[in-house]
Amino acid sequence: MYKIQHHNNVVNVSFFRGYSYAAEQIAIKAELESGEPWAVYSKCIPDADLGHDETILDTNNMPEIVSILEKESLVKDTGRKVRSGYCEFSIVKVLVHVAA
């Protein structure tokens, strides 16, 4: 887990694989230090063209999340986007260990 600051809260961020519809796609979730769920930063889009070390961030609901995670050296923006419905989401390269 990685500690970061998000909206004046310190949260623990974890990276893992295991979406039910895209088992190899990386999921990113955040919890408060108390263990209470805070946010799911990633977005599962099963048919997205992703590299093994890439995932999709929910920039529709959290437009600031790419810069927050980049500042902490957890991800790097690829500049690529993926569309789902009317929304467009950022694809990032994950720079840290991903739990199985």
KAPESUL-V314775 format. One record per backbone hydrogen bond with DSSP energy under -0.5 kcal/mol. NH is the residue of the N-H (numbers start at 1). CO is the residue of the C=O. If there is no record, write none. Layout:
<<NH:CO> <NH:CO>>
This chain:
<<2:13> <4:11> <6:9> <9:6> <11:4> <11:9> <12:31> <13:2> <13:11> <14:29> <16:27> <17:99> <18:25> <19:22> <19:25> <25:22> <26:54> <27:16> <29:14> <30:39> <31:12> <32:36> <33:10> <35:32> <38:30> <39:30> <41:28> <41:39> <42:28> <43:56> <45:43> <48:45> <50:48> <54:51> <55:92> <57:90> <58:41> <59:57> <62:58> <65:62> <68:64> <69:65> <70:66> <71:67> <72:68> <73:70> <74:69> <75:69> <76:93> <78:91> <82:89> <84:87> <87:84> <89:82> <90:57> <91:80> <92:55> <93:76> <94:53> <94:92> <95:74> <96:74> <99:15> <99:97>>
